[in-house]
């Protein structure tokens, strides 16, 4: 009897867990898509400031290594936050797979996947350097994703 109850519980949990899609990976149904895009933009702005500060501090004759390290750590953290939002929020939960037979929807789906992947790669590159071209690439890619995502989208 106890085994049957455990089996029933396991099957129920597995069945219902397949249908849960929320920002926190529980079925709360609360989404803030525009908030997430705004957060990514803010993280990009912080990355840019961090890079500028690192470049400025690196040129100084008498280097303040404490501040330099703090800006490097800040840059790393904000690049990681972009990666987390892109992966955890958009890729895991909001961008839904589409059948290739739905030609127009599939084209939009693959375009959004490619743009999100680019955001992940540029975030990685932001960790690796202080090249401000990476910032421009992040901004441009986020803008393209935002236009694609919010076209005919309610959140």
N, CA, C and O atoms as a DFTB+ gen file, in Angstrom:
620 C
 N C O
     1  1       0.826      -1.192       0.000
     2  2       0.000       0.000       0.000
     3  2       0.871       1.257       0.000
     4  3       0.609       2.205      -0.741
     5  1       1.917       1.252       0.846
     6  2       2.809       2.405       0.937
     7  2       3.544       2.628      -0.388
     8  3       3.742       3.768      -0.806
     9  1       3.946       1.538      -1.046
    10  2       4.637       1.636      -2.329
    11  2       3.723       2.238      -3.389
    12  3       4.162       3.040      -4.213
    13  1       2.475       1.856      -3.366
    14  2       1.504       2.377      -4.324
    15  2       1.313       3.885      -4.119
    16  3       1.221       4.635      -5.091
    17  1       1.256       4.323      -2.878
    18  2       1.089       5.748      -2.582
    19  2       2.305       6.541      -3.062
    20  3       2.157       7.622      -3.632
    21  1       3.500       6.006      -2.833
    22  2       4.732       6.677      -3.271
    23  2       4.781       6.733      -4.791
    24  3       5.138       7.763      -5.365
    25  1       4.424       5.631      -5.447
    26  2       4.399       5.586      -6.905
    27  2       3.402       6.601      -7.460
    28  3       3.707       7.312      -8.417
    29  1       2.229       6.669      -6.870
    30  2       1.211       7.628      -7.301
    31  2       1.701       9.065      -7.129
    32  3       1.505       9.906      -8.007
    33  1       2.333       9.333      -6.000
    34  2       2.874      10.668      -5.753
    35  2       3.942      11.019      -6.786
    36  3       3.946      12.125      -7.326
    37  1       4.836      10.092      -7.057
    38  2       5.903      10.311      -8.030
    39  2       5.325      10.598      -9.415
    40  3       5.749      11.542     -10.082
    41  1       4.372       9.796      -9.844
    42  2       3.751       9.998     -11.159
    43  2       3.044      11.346     -11.217
    44  3       3.136      12.048     -12.224
    45  1       2.344      11.714     -10.156
    46  2       1.655      13.004     -10.115
    47  2       2.636      14.160     -10.219
    48  3       2.423      15.097     -10.988
    49  1       3.703      14.090      -9.448
    50  2       4.703      15.157      -9.488
    51  2       5.335      15.270     -10.863
    52  3       5.518      16.376     -11.372
    53  1       5.671      14.148     -11.468
    54  2       6.283      14.156     -12.785
    55  2       5.326      14.733     -13.817
    56  3       5.728      15.543     -14.653
    57  1       4.076      14.326     -13.765
    58  2       3.082      14.799     -14.721
    59  2       2.867      16.303     -14.606
    60  3       2.854      17.002     -15.619
    61  1       2.700      16.806     -13.399
    62  2       2.419      18.223     -13.217
    63  2       3.657      19.085     -13.413
    64  3       3.537      20.242     -13.814
    65  1       4.834      18.553     -13.143
    66  2       6.051      19.346     -13.301
    67  2       6.323      19.650     -14.757
    68  3       7.004      20.631     -15.056
    69  1       5.821      18.853     -15.662
    70  2       6.009      19.084     -17.082
    71  2       5.276      20.349     -17.543
    72  3       5.619      20.916     -18.580
    73  1       4.284      20.788     -16.789
    74  2       3.449      21.901     -17.216
    75  2       3.745      23.197     -16.484
    76  3       2.988      24.158     -16.620
    77  1       4.814      23.255     -15.721
    78  2       5.083      24.460     -14.951
    79  2       6.091      25.356     -15.672
    80  3       7.238      24.967     -15.891
    81  1       5.645      26.559     -16.037
    82  2       6.493      27.527     -16.715
    83  2       6.335      28.875     -16.026
    84  3       5.303      29.529     -16.176
    85  1       7.332      29.291     -15.283
    86  2       7.269      30.576     -14.606
    87  2       8.671      31.134     -14.462
    88  3       9.649      30.413     -14.657
    89  1       8.779      32.404     -14.123
    90  2      10.096      33.037     -14.013
    91  2      10.959      32.380     -12.961
    92  3      12.185      32.456     -13.046
    93  1      10.377      31.752     -11.994
    94  2      11.129      31.134     -10.908
    95  2      11.059      29.620     -10.976
    96  3      11.417      28.948     -10.009
    97  1      10.617      29.077     -12.070
    98  2      10.518      27.651     -12.323
    99  2       9.539      26.920     -11.411
   100  3       9.639      25.708     -11.224
   101  1       8.603      27.658     -10.852
   102  2       7.439      27.055     -10.214
   103  2       6.233      27.660     -10.920
   104  3       6.362      28.718     -11.535
   105  1       5.098      27.043     -10.855
   106  2       3.970      27.531     -11.656
   107  2       3.259      28.749     -11.077
   108  3       2.057      28.696     -10.820
   109  1       3.979      29.833     -10.870
   110  2       3.332      31.032     -10.325
   111  2       2.702      31.879     -11.426
   112  3       1.775      32.646     -11.164
   113  1       3.201      31.746     -12.660
   114  2       2.625      32.485     -13.775
   115  2       2.934      33.968     -13.786
   116  3       2.274      34.727     -14.496
   117  1       3.920      34.397     -13.021
   118  2       4.287      35.819     -12.968
   119  2       5.482      36.048     -13.887
   120  3       6.551      35.470     -13.693
   121  1       5.286      36.890     -14.878
   122  2       6.354      37.183     -15.829
   123  2       6.544      38.690     -15.917
   124  3       5.593      39.461     -15.791
   125  1       7.761      39.085     -16.131
   126  2       8.087      40.496     -16.328
   127  2       9.109      40.615     -17.435
   128  3      10.256      40.998     -17.204
   129  1       8.679      40.279     -18.647
   130  2       9.605      40.238     -19.773
   131  2      10.297      41.579     -20.006
   132  3      11.514      41.624     -20.188
   133  1       9.534      42.667     -20.003
   134  2      10.137      43.981     -20.242
   135  2      11.083      44.364     -19.104
   136  3      12.076      45.057     -19.326
   137  1      10.777      43.916     -17.897
   138  2      11.660      44.164     -16.757
   139  2      12.999      43.468     -16.984
   140  3      14.055      44.040     -16.712
   141  1      12.953      42.226     -17.487
   142  2      14.193      41.476     -17.713
   143  2      15.049      42.152     -18.785
   144  3      16.272      42.210     -18.656
   145  1      14.420      42.656     -19.830
   146  2      15.174      43.363     -20.882
   147  2      15.785      44.634     -20.306
   148  3      16.932      44.964     -20.608
   149  1      15.029      45.345     -19.481
   150  2      15.546      46.549     -18.829
   151  2      16.723      46.215     -17.913
   152  3      17.708      46.953     -17.876
   153  1      16.629      45.118     -17.181
   154  2      17.725      44.683     -16.318
   155  2      18.978      44.357     -17.132
   156  3      20.087      44.725     -16.744
   157  1      18.798      43.669     -18.256
   158  2      19.949      43.362     -19.110
   159  2      20.600      44.658     -19.585
   160  3      21.825      44.783     -19.573
   161  1      19.780      45.620     -20.002
   162  2      20.323      46.912     -20.458
   163  2      21.090      47.599     -19.330
   164  3      22.141      48.192     -19.573
   165  1      20.586      47.528     -18.117
   166  2      21.273      48.124     -16.970
   167  2      22.603      47.410     -16.698
   168  3      23.603      48.051     -16.377
   169  1      22.605      46.097     -16.828
   170  2      23.853      45.351     -16.640
   171  2      24.877      45.716     -17.721
   172  3      26.074      45.799     -17.443
   173  1      24.407      45.931     -18.942
   174  2      25.315      46.352     -20.021
   175  2      25.920      47.711     -19.695
   176  3      27.117      47.925     -19.881
   177  1      25.090      48.626     -19.209
   178  2      25.578      49.956     -18.821
   179  2      26.630      49.843     -17.707
   180  3      27.636      50.554     -17.718
   181  1      26.388      48.957     -16.762
   182  2      27.346      48.745     -15.673
   183  2      28.637      48.129     -16.194
   184  3      29.724      48.492     -15.745
   185  1      28.525      47.202     -17.136
   186  2      29.720      46.636     -17.765
   187  2      30.551      47.728     -18.432
   188  3      31.775      47.759     -18.305
   189  1      29.874      48.613     -19.137
   190  2      30.569      49.700     -19.826
   191  2      31.302      50.592     -18.826
   192  3      32.465      50.937     -19.034
   193  1      30.631      50.959     -17.759
   194  2      31.274      51.796     -16.740
   195  2      32.464      51.058     -16.120
   196  3      33.520      51.652     -15.901
   197  1      32.291      49.775     -15.841
   198  2      33.376      48.981     -15.266
   199  2      34.579      48.955     -16.204
   200  3      35.716      49.138     -15.769
   201  1      34.327      48.729     -17.479
   202  2      35.422      48.694     -18.452
   203  2      36.145      50.034     -18.523
   204  3      37.374      50.090     -18.563
   205  1      35.364      51.110     -18.537
   206  2      35.974      52.441     -18.577
   207  2      36.821      52.700     -17.333
   208  3      37.912      53.263     -17.427
   209  1      36.326      52.297     -16.192
   210  2      37.078      52.485     -14.953
   211  2      38.359      51.640     -14.945
   212  3      39.415      52.110     -14.522
   213  1      38.258      50.418     -15.406
   214  2      39.435      49.539     -15.471
   215  2      40.482      50.146     -16.403
   216  3      41.668      50.185     -16.078
   217  1      40.032      50.617     -17.558
   218  2      40.969      51.232     -18.508
   219  2      41.625      52.475     -17.917
   220  3      42.830      52.677     -18.064
   221  1      40.836      53.298     -17.256
   222  2      41.363      54.523     -16.646
   223  2      42.350      54.198     -15.521
   224  3      43.437      54.772     -15.469
   225  1      41.985      53.302     -14.640
   226  2      42.857      52.931     -13.518
   227  2      44.136      52.246     -13.998
   228  3      45.188      52.377     -13.372
   229  1      44.042      51.518     -15.105
   230  2      45.214      50.824     -15.644
   231  2      46.239      51.789     -16.211
   232  3      47.431      51.483     -16.228
   233  1      45.796      52.946     -16.676
   234  2      46.698      53.949     -17.263
   235  2      47.406      54.782     -16.207
   236  3      48.426      55.411     -16.491
   237  1      46.880      54.790     -15.005
   238  2      47.455      55.632     -13.943
   239  2      48.875      55.185     -13.611
   240  3      49.179      53.992     -13.597
   241  1      49.735      56.161     -13.345
   242  2      51.118      55.861     -12.979
   243  2      51.196      55.123     -11.659
   244  3      51.894      54.116     -11.542
   245  1      50.486      55.619     -10.672
   246  2      50.438      54.981      -9.348
   247  2      49.108      54.234      -9.257
   248  3      48.092      54.803      -8.858
   249  1      49.126      52.956      -9.631
   250  2      47.888      52.174      -9.750
   251  2      47.274      51.855      -8.384
   252  3      47.965      51.508      -7.426
   253  1      45.967      51.984      -8.340
   254  2      45.209      51.589      -7.162
   255  2      44.650      50.193      -7.440
   256  3      43.548      50.044      -7.969
   257  1      45.427      49.180      -7.075
   258  2      45.066      47.805      -7.398
   259  2      43.788      47.361      -6.697
   260  3      43.050      46.532      -7.229
   261  1      43.524      47.889      -5.536
   262  2      42.290      47.542      -4.827
   263  2      41.080      47.945      -5.664
   264  3      40.173      47.139      -5.873
   265  1      41.062      49.172      -6.139
   266  2      39.942      49.638      -6.963
   267  2      39.896      48.894      -8.298
   268  3      38.819      48.573      -8.801
   269  1      41.047      48.629      -8.856
   270  2      41.110      47.904     -10.123
   271  2      40.460      46.517      -9.983
   272  3      39.656      46.109     -10.821
   273  1      40.819      45.818      -8.929
   274  2      40.242      44.489      -8.680
   275  2      38.731      44.591      -8.462
   276  3      37.970      43.759      -8.956
   277  1      38.311      45.589      -7.736
   278  2      36.871      45.749      -7.478
   279  2      36.089      45.955      -8.775
   280  3      35.004      45.397      -8.935
   281  1      36.627      46.751      -9.703
   282  2      35.949      46.977     -10.975
   283  2      35.953      45.719     -11.840
   284  3      34.988      45.457     -12.559
   285  1      37.030      44.943     -11.774
   286  2      37.079      43.684     -12.527
   287  2      36.020      42.720     -11.989
   288  3      35.290      42.100     -12.762
   289  1      35.941      42.599     -10.690
   290  2      34.938      41.725     -10.072
   291  2      33.530      42.206     -10.428
   292  3      32.655      41.395     -10.732
   293  1      33.313      43.506     -10.392
   294  2      32.011      44.077     -10.750
   295  2      31.644      43.724     -12.193
   296  3      30.506      43.354     -12.481
   297  1      32.610      43.842     -13.084
   298  2      32.391      43.516     -14.497
   299  2      31.996      42.049     -14.643
   300  3      31.053      41.726     -15.365
   301  1      32.712      41.167     -13.961
   302  2      32.414      39.733     -14.001
   303  2      30.992      39.440     -13.511
   304  3      30.257      38.671     -14.131
   305  1      30.622      40.059     -12.401
   306  2      29.304      39.810     -11.809
   307  2      28.175      40.238     -12.739
   308  3      27.182      39.525     -12.881
   309  1      28.322      41.394     -13.370
   310  2      27.243      41.887     -14.227
   311  2      27.159      41.118     -15.544
   312  3      26.068      40.940     -16.085
   313  1      28.284      40.665     -16.059
   314  2      28.256      39.807     -17.251
   315  2      27.543      38.496     -16.912
   316  3      26.755      37.988     -17.710
   317  1      27.821      37.960     -15.744
   318  2      27.171      36.713     -15.293
   319  2      25.670      36.922     -15.107
   320  3      24.875      36.036     -15.421
   321  1      25.287      38.075     -14.606
   322  2      23.856      38.351     -14.417
   323  2      23.124      38.382     -15.759
   324  3      21.986      37.923     -15.856
   325  1      23.772      38.920     -16.791
   326  2      23.171      38.894     -18.135
   327  2      22.995      37.447     -18.573
   328  3      21.930      37.065     -19.059
   329  1      24.030      36.650     -18.403
   330  2      23.966      35.244     -18.789
   331  2      22.856      34.512     -18.029
   332  3      22.156      33.675     -18.600
   333  1      22.701      34.822     -16.767
   334  2      21.661      34.173     -15.964
   335  2      20.266      34.535     -16.460
   336  3      19.405      33.663     -16.575
   337  1      20.038      35.795     -16.750
   338  2      18.715      36.214     -17.235
   339  2      18.425      35.576     -18.588
   340  3      17.334      35.052     -18.816
   341  1      19.406      35.623     -19.477
   342  2      19.215      35.047     -20.813
   343  2      18.905      33.562     -20.704
   344  3      17.960      33.070     -21.320
   345  1      19.703      32.854     -19.921
   346  2      19.511      31.404     -19.816
   347  2      18.303      31.033     -18.975
   348  3      17.376      30.378     -19.453
   349  1      18.321      31.453     -17.731
   350  2      17.312      31.026     -16.771
   351  2      15.925      31.536     -17.119
   352  3      14.943      30.809     -16.970
   353  1      15.835      32.754     -17.573
   354  2      14.514      33.326     -17.819
   355  2      14.047      33.072     -19.258
   356  3      13.016      32.440     -19.486
   357  1      14.824      33.578     -20.219
   358  2      14.341      33.505     -21.602
   359  2      14.496      32.114     -22.219
   360  3      13.530      31.584     -22.768
   361  1      15.673      31.516     -22.144
   362  2      15.863      30.220     -22.799
   363  2      15.150      29.080     -22.084
   364  3      14.580      28.203     -22.733
   365  1      15.176      29.083     -20.761
   366  2      14.550      27.982     -20.031
   367  2      13.032      28.080     -20.021
   368  3      12.345      27.059     -20.013
   369  1      12.503      29.299     -20.020
   370  2      11.085      29.427     -19.713
   371  2      10.237      30.190     -20.721
   372  3       9.055      29.885     -20.879
   373  1      10.802      31.160     -21.395
   374  2       9.941      32.025     -22.201
   375  2       9.957      31.719     -23.694
   376  3       8.927      31.874     -24.351
   377  1      11.056      31.302     -24.240
   378  2      11.121      30.989     -25.667
   379  2      10.722      29.523     -25.821
   380  3      11.450      28.616     -25.419
   381  1       9.576      29.322     -26.399
   382  2       9.018      27.975     -26.520
   383  2       9.409      27.362     -27.869
   384  3       9.392      28.045     -28.893
   385  1       9.759      26.079     -27.865
   386  2      10.072      25.399     -29.132
   387  2       8.884      25.461     -30.092
   388  3       7.723      25.415     -29.687
   389  1       9.216      25.566     -31.367
   390  2       8.204      25.655     -32.412
   391  2       8.540      24.608     -33.475
   392  3       9.709      24.384     -33.789
   393  1       7.537      23.992     -34.008
   394  2       7.724      22.990     -35.053
   395  2       8.225      23.656     -36.339
   396  3       7.730      24.719     -36.713
   397  1       9.193      23.048     -37.014
   398  2       9.673      23.596     -38.293
   399  2       8.571      23.703     -39.339
   400  3       8.696      24.472     -40.292
   401  1       7.498      22.945     -39.172
   402  2       6.392      23.027     -40.127
   403  2       5.652      24.364     -40.037
   404  3       4.970      24.761     -40.982
   405  1       5.786      25.057     -38.903
   406  2       5.199      26.389     -38.744
   407  2       6.259      27.401     -39.188
   408  3       6.943      27.997     -38.356
   409  1       6.388      27.586     -40.474
   410  2       7.525      28.268     -41.095
   411  2       7.790      29.648     -40.498
   412  3       8.918      29.925     -40.093
   413  1       6.804      30.503     -40.434
   414  2       7.015      31.870     -39.937
   415  2       7.377      31.877     -38.444
   416  3       8.307      32.567     -38.026
   417  1       6.640      31.112     -37.658
   418  2       6.909      31.040     -36.219
   419  2       8.268      30.413     -35.951
   420  3       8.975      30.825     -35.031
   421  1       8.636      29.415     -36.755
   422  2       9.931      28.749     -36.578
   423  2      11.084      29.701     -36.916
   424  3      12.119      29.689     -36.249
   425  1      10.904      30.509     -37.935
   426  2      11.937      31.494     -38.303
   427  2      12.138      32.496     -37.163
   428  3      13.271      32.853     -36.840
   429  1      11.039      32.947     -36.556
   430  2      11.134      33.856     -35.426
   431  2      11.817      33.177     -34.242
   432  3      12.664      33.775     -33.579
   433  1      11.447      31.940     -33.985
   434  2      12.024      31.154     -32.898
   435  2      13.540      31.004     -33.062
   436  3      14.298      31.253     -32.124
   437  1      13.970      30.601     -34.244
   438  2      15.405      30.402     -34.463
   439  2      16.161      31.729     -34.422
   440  3      17.302      31.773     -33.964
   441  1      15.545      32.797     -34.891
   442  2      16.168      34.120     -34.811
   443  2      16.368      34.525     -33.347
   444  3      17.434      35.017     -32.973
   445  1      15.344      34.317     -32.529
   446  2      15.460      34.670     -31.110
   447  2      16.506      33.808     -30.409
   448  3      17.255      34.313     -29.572
   449  1      16.570      32.530     -30.732
   450  2      17.606      31.670     -30.151
   451  2      18.993      32.165     -30.526
   452  3      19.891      32.209     -29.685
   453  1      19.166      32.534     -31.778
   454  2      20.472      33.025     -32.241
   455  2      20.845      34.321     -31.525
   456  3      21.996      34.497     -31.128
   457  1      19.886      35.224     -31.357
   458  2      20.159      36.493     -30.676
   459  2      20.497      36.268     -29.204
   460  3      21.403      36.909     -28.670
   461  1      19.782      35.374     -28.556
   462  2      20.081      35.073     -27.156
   463  2      21.457      34.419     -27.018
   464  3      22.195      34.698     -26.074
   465  1      21.787      33.557     -27.958
   466  2      23.119      32.950     -27.940
   467  2      24.198      34.022     -28.114
   468  3      25.233      33.979     -27.450
   469  1      23.954      34.970     -28.999
   470  2      24.912      36.070     -29.179
   471  2      25.074      36.871     -27.886
   472  3      26.188      37.260     -27.535
   473  1      23.979      37.116     -27.183
   474  2      24.073      37.825     -25.899
   475  2      24.946      37.046     -24.916
   476  3      25.746      37.633     -24.187
   477  1      24.790      35.732     -24.902
   478  2      25.614      34.903     -24.016
   479  2      27.097      34.993     -24.391
   480  3      27.958      35.124     -23.521
   481  1      27.381      34.923     -25.679
   482  2      28.777      34.985     -26.138
   483  2      29.379      36.356     -25.864
   484  3      30.512      36.448     -25.391
   485  1      28.637      37.427     -26.153
   486  2      29.169      38.769     -25.894
   487  2      29.359      39.011     -24.397
   488  3      30.282      39.720     -23.996
   489  1      28.503      38.435     -23.583
   490  2      28.681      38.545     -22.129
   491  2      29.968      37.846     -21.702
   492  3      30.702      38.340     -20.846
   493  1      30.228      36.704     -22.302
   494  2      31.470      35.989     -22.019
   495  2      32.674      36.836     -22.446
   496  3      33.664      36.934     -21.720
   497  1      32.578      37.437     -23.616
   498  2      33.681      38.273     -24.106
   499  2      33.879      39.507     -23.228
   500  3      34.999      39.995     -23.082
   501  1      32.797      40.005     -22.648
   502  2      32.903      41.149     -21.736
   503  2      33.696      40.762     -20.494
   504  3      34.399      41.592     -19.918
   505  1      33.585      39.516     -20.087
   506  2      34.367      39.046     -18.945
   507  2      35.853      38.990     -19.292
   508  3      36.704      39.179     -18.423
   509  1      36.159      38.733     -20.551
   510  2      37.524      38.466     -20.967
   511  2      38.335      39.712     -21.326
   512  3      39.554      39.633     -21.479
   513  1      37.673      40.848     -21.458
   514  2      38.411      42.022     -21.935
   515  2      37.761      43.316     -21.444
   516  3      36.779      43.307     -20.702
   517  1      38.340      44.408     -21.880
   518  2      37.736      45.720     -21.641
   519  2      37.466      46.403     -22.984
   520  3      37.464      47.630     -23.075
   521  1      37.242      45.611     -24.004
   522  2      36.981      46.107     -25.355
   523  2      35.558      46.659     -25.423
   524  3      34.587      45.912     -25.299
   525  1      35.447      47.946     -25.618
   526  2      34.128      48.593     -25.645
   527  2      33.305      48.221     -26.881
   528  3      32.105      48.492     -26.923
   529  1      33.930      47.607     -27.879
   530  2      33.178      47.095     -29.034
   531  2      32.204      45.999     -28.582
   532  3      31.124      45.842     -29.152
   533  1      32.597      45.256     -27.563
   534  2      31.728      44.205     -27.019
   535  2      30.460      44.833     -26.440
   536  3      29.370      44.275     -26.564
   537  1      30.610      45.980     -25.818
   538  2      29.447      46.689     -25.262
   539  2      28.493      47.085     -26.379
   540  3      27.281      46.906     -26.260
   541  1      29.039      47.624     -27.465
   542  2      28.189      48.003     -28.599
   543  2      27.474      46.785     -29.183
   544  3      26.306      46.865     -29.564
   545  1      28.185      45.661     -29.249
   546  2      27.574      44.425     -29.750
   547  2      26.455      43.953     -28.820
   548  3      25.408      43.500     -29.284
   549  1      26.676      44.059     -27.518
   550  2      25.627      43.693     -26.554
   551  2      24.399      44.588     -26.732
   552  3      23.272      44.093     -26.769
   553  1      24.610      45.880     -26.842
   554  2      23.485      46.815     -26.995
   555  2      22.709      46.544     -28.273
   556  3      21.478      46.503     -28.263
   557  1      23.425      46.360     -29.366
   558  2      22.781      46.110     -30.657
   559  2      21.997      44.805     -30.640
   560  3      20.869      44.739     -31.128
   561  1      22.606      43.772     -30.074
   562  2      21.950      42.462     -30.027
   563  2      20.724      42.490     -29.118
   564  3      19.693      41.905     -29.448
   565  1      20.832      43.164     -27.979
   566  2      19.670      43.282     -27.092
   567  2      18.538      44.030     -27.789
   568  3      17.373      43.653     -27.659
   569  1      18.869      45.070     -28.515
   570  2      17.853      45.829     -29.247
   571  2      17.162      44.951     -30.292
   572  3      15.940      44.987     -30.429
   573  1      17.945      44.167     -31.022
   574  2      17.367      43.263     -32.029
   575  2      16.471      42.217     -31.368
   576  3      15.376      41.930     -31.851
   577  1      16.950      41.649     -30.254
   578  2      16.137      40.646     -29.554
   579  2      14.836      41.268     -29.057
   580  3      13.762      40.688     -29.216
   581  1      14.936      42.434     -28.462
   582  2      13.760      43.106     -27.922
   583  2      12.714      43.348     -29.011
   584  3      11.526      43.104     -28.803
   585  1      13.162      43.827     -30.169
   586  2      12.225      44.055     -31.278
   587  2      11.584      42.747     -31.736
   588  3      10.381      42.701     -31.995
   589  1      12.365      41.709     -31.834
   590  2      11.821      40.417     -32.263
   591  2      10.868      39.843     -31.224
   592  3       9.795      39.342     -31.560
   593  1      11.271      39.920     -29.958
   594  2      10.497      39.291     -28.886
   595  2       9.168      40.002     -28.649
   596  3       8.136      39.347     -28.504
   597  1       9.182      41.313     -28.609
   598  2       7.978      42.045     -28.253
   599  2       7.048      42.289     -29.441
   600  3       5.958      42.834     -29.269
   601  1       7.460      41.896     -30.626
   602  2       6.579      41.968     -31.772
   603  2       5.459      40.945     -31.552
   604  3       5.721      39.744     -31.490
   605  1       4.242      41.404     -31.436
   606  2       3.080      40.536     -31.183
   607  2       3.179      39.770     -29.887
   608  3       2.690      38.643     -29.805
   609  1       3.797      40.343     -28.869
   610  2       3.949      39.682     -27.565
   611  2       3.328      40.581     -26.501
   612  3       3.468      41.803     -26.565
   613  1       2.648      39.991     -25.530
   614  2       1.886      40.791     -24.556
   615  2       2.635      41.159     -23.292
   616  3       2.173      42.036     -22.563
   617  1       3.774      40.534     -22.988
   618  2       4.450      40.830     -21.724
   619  2       5.525      41.830     -21.984
   620  3       6.231      42.232     -21.060
